[in-house]
Amino acid sequence: MTVWAEAQKSGTRSKYTEVNAKIAEVTKKADEFWGTAYKAKTGQALSAGFVAPLLAKYGISSTDPTSLSKLSGSQQAMLFMEFYDGLMNYAGADHVDHWMGTTRWTPQLTQTMGSGADTVIGLLDFTVLNGSIVKNNVVSYDGASKFTNGHGAAVAGLMVGAHDGLGVMGISPRSHVVAYNPFDETGTAGWEDIASGIKMLTANRASIVNMSLGVPGTVLDQGWNDVFTRSDVSPTAKNALFIVAAGNQGVSQTSDVKWNFSTNPQMLFVGSVTMDGRISNFSNRPGTACLLDGDTCKTGSRLMDRFLVAPGELILVEDDKGGVKRATGTSFAAPLVSGAAALIQDRWPWFAAKPAETAEILLRTARDLGDPGVDPVYGAGLLDITAAQSPLDFGALRWYTVSPSGKTSEYSVKQVLNDFASESLKGIQSVGLYYYAFETVGTTERDFGIPLSSRLIGQTFNAKSGASEYFQGYILDRLSTWAKTQTQGFASGGLGFGAGAYTVANPWGADLTLSVAPRQARSGFDSEGLETQSRLHLTTDAGTADFGFGDGARYLASGSPATVASDFDPAMGGANPLLGFASGGAFMGYQAHVTDRLDLTAGATQRLDRRDASAGWAVTQPGSAAETYSAQAATLGLRYALSDRVNVSGSYVRLREDAAILGVQSLDASDLGAGAVSDAVTLGLDADLGAGVRLAVSGSVGQTRAEDGFLRTDADGLKTSAWQATLSADDLFANGDSARISLLQPLFIEKGRMAFTGVEVVDRRTGEKGVVTRSFDVEQERPLAGEVSYGRQLPFGQSEVSFFGRAEVNPGYTPDRQVYLAGARVRIGF
């Protein structure tokens, strides 16, 4: 078209020849893509059967390039639009049109939110004779005559056109249509026939009536008041929402209209805008006119307060002959608003009896155009169908909780609707489970199902900046664990508790050592308490005791001393994960030598961590139940030496989590109530294979119960498992090096159901609310992982090099099915 414009400006034959060549190029490409499908349906070649007649229609001759000079810019645009529309007839798909993007409507929105199956739309328009895409929707018909010009079918197609791979798509394709033709054979309608039509449509349960008729030069004529005030019209008409095309004379209404608000129905008036959102030059406008109550113009009664706009130029419509055409006018903007109203009443059926509330939603969700706020040209603004299906004000939504006695309490949903993007992690995946929030619209409410996972947060999560910090922190931790065999305490710069530690003098003659190191950071949390971790280790002939603050789970477990702190991470390790949930704060443990081969172990640990800013405002704000994570665990076990090299062990752990279940918390404290109690049994074996090589194997099975909140387990609780097998070696390739390979299953919920009790709509015809309990299986794919690490000191200074790699299947902290992590670190000391 750019070249075409240049040709018309220059008027030279050579330029028109260039345009002709480009048209031939477009035709060739179209034939390559569409030719086979076209010939299969018509038996003709695309160029002969479709392109040649189209060019001839516009007076274009391939042998006479100057014939191109006769087309105006508008005709050129129409040629290409008709070219597109014609080809789409052979696509096997419904046509996509420009109004869809402008009004923010997609077929998926209709399929997700409802398609109008329970809604009845009244059509006060010309007779629909051959409208193939709407004929199945018209369930009742009457009229003053059967006169038609295709207008009724075109309007109906935009509202209810079938999604069948052919032609026009309607916004609400399953709505029922009752139709009445008030026009006589001359195409004229009188007020009496209009009144008869309104009575027939509303008597047949039409809750929305689309009208493309009126008095020229006005948006709303005084005659409408006379019709709606009639005693035989008002009783049924006042229960419907009337959506009226504004008219096509390009005028602004200046005259007020006396209006009987006690009898007359809700009305919306619809103007037309261009493809780029400007008022169409032909569209009537509301101006400053008002609907007068007596002689008074009350707030909200101006015509502009009931006016909005939608695309109305070159709209693809049903042609009532089995095909499609382009049409322009406010008549084709109004049915887009009617279709949007039908979607509202389908999703919330009780709104069919609430025309004022339906209108309020459409007006309040319209996108502002022109002067700020409601104005005399665009009224409330541009129809926005997606916004109409969404809350008017997210911050005003409310949800309800139910006490054990049945008392409901109301809460604001504002605290969970923000840019926080977490998902429910650690195995409790509430896919398909929703809690319902309500908003007040006029005299009623509408509900919105919000995924329960939006207010659940796990121990690890994808923060707004992504999961990279977690991965990097985990790799650094793993790369550093080998240093435990190298460090000589905090003074030598070791990371973690060292194999060698400070000897502490004491008056009891006991073997007392102290280890101090920087506290290990936990991704997503600002740890409370000391910045260092410490361990005081006491050895006597009767046994050993440990006291400290930090990652002490490995000192309380009855398994192998070769384990490292990250083995107890429930998301990443497989060793006794219940202890891992409570590890990080103060701990104490005791190991009593019952016999030369049998030891009794006991211990306790606790954790209190505050989430950091990466979790988002909703989590860290005061009052959030997920602001801190608190847990305590106690353990009791036995350890038996089968030989000098092989030990077996068994232990019992009880974990109590405050307002959490297996690391998952809710932003609302009432969801999980007092939290959860978990019990687990762990069996382990560790063996010294000689030459510095050790094998450690452990497996845990557990049960978790949470029965005090609105989100709770059933009586059997959640069955969990975890296991890990680790082969480690020191001095493998060089003196002082350390290697480790592990296969493991992190904490996994083998079986269990949970239930959530909330308030939701129990009768979708009336909108009645009630208390509902929904249960769901805790679905989870079994996670598995393998990892390898190696580290060694370099022969100069305090220097080291280390490597780490990990492969995971179905990890719980990300939706990815497979994850691969790798890292290396070199530290040079001078």
Buried (B, 14 or more C-beta within 10 A) or exposed (E): EEEBEEBBEEEEBEBBBBBBEBBEEEBEEBBEEBBEBBBEEEEEBBBEBBBBEBBEEBEBEBEEBBBBBEBEEEEBEBBEBBBEBBBBBBEEEBBBBBBBEBBBBBBEBBEEBBBBEBBBBBBBBBBBEBBBBBBBBBEBBBBBBEBBEBBBBBBBBBBBBBBEEBBBBBBBBBBBBBBBBBBBEEEEBEBEBBBBBBBBBBBBBBBBBBBBBBEEEBBBBEBBBBBBBBEEBBEBBBBBBBBBBBBBEEBBBEBBBEBBEEBBBBBBBBBBBBEEBBBBEBBBBBBBBBBBBEEEBEEEBBBBBBBBBBBBBBBBBBBBEEBBBBBBBBBBBBBBBBBBBBBBBBBBBBBBBBBBBBBBBBBBBBBEBBEEEBBBBBBBBBBBBBBBBEBBEBEBBBBBBBEEEEEEEEBEBBBBBBEBEBBBBBBBBBEEBBBBBBBEBBEBBBBBEBBBBBBBBBBBBBBEEEBEBBBEBBBBBBBBBBBBBBBEBBEEBBBBBBBBBBEEEEEEEEBBBBBBBEBBBBBBBEBEBEEEBBBBBBBEEEBBBBBBBBBBBBBBBBBBEBBBBBBBBBBBBBBBBBBBBBBBBBBBBBBEBEEEEEBBBBBBBBBBBBBBEBBBEBBBEEEBBBBBBBBBBBBBBBBBBEEEEBBBBBBBBBBBBBBBBBBBBBBBBBBBBBBBBBBBBBBBBBBBEEEBBBBBBBBBBBBBBBBBBBBBBEEEBBBBBBBBBBBBBBBBEEEBBBBBBBBBBBBBBBBBBBBBBBBBBEEBEEBEBEBBEBEBEBEBEEBBBBBBBBBBBBEEEBBBBBBBBBBBBBBBBBEEEEBEBEBEBEBEEE
